[in-house]
Amino acid sequence: MSVGKSGRIVLEVEPELKKRLYSTLALENKTLKEWFILTANDHIRSHQQPSIFEPLKRGPQQ
């Protein structure tokens, strides 16, 4: 797989998948770019280890 330094991502999918994806995104009023960025960021976050420097989240005070 070739990975260049530009910000472009190019991939080839089946025409029917492309059609269904664009239809679904249109119903959600999202562009493919918006959807991809949201999905990619979620995927990256789900695979990152938590930082030891992040503040602890506390529940309601008792």
Buried (B, 14 or more C-beta within 10 A) or exposed (E): EEEEEEEEEEEEEEEEEEEEEEEEBEEEEEEEEEBEEEEEEEEEEEEEEEEEEEEEEEEEEE
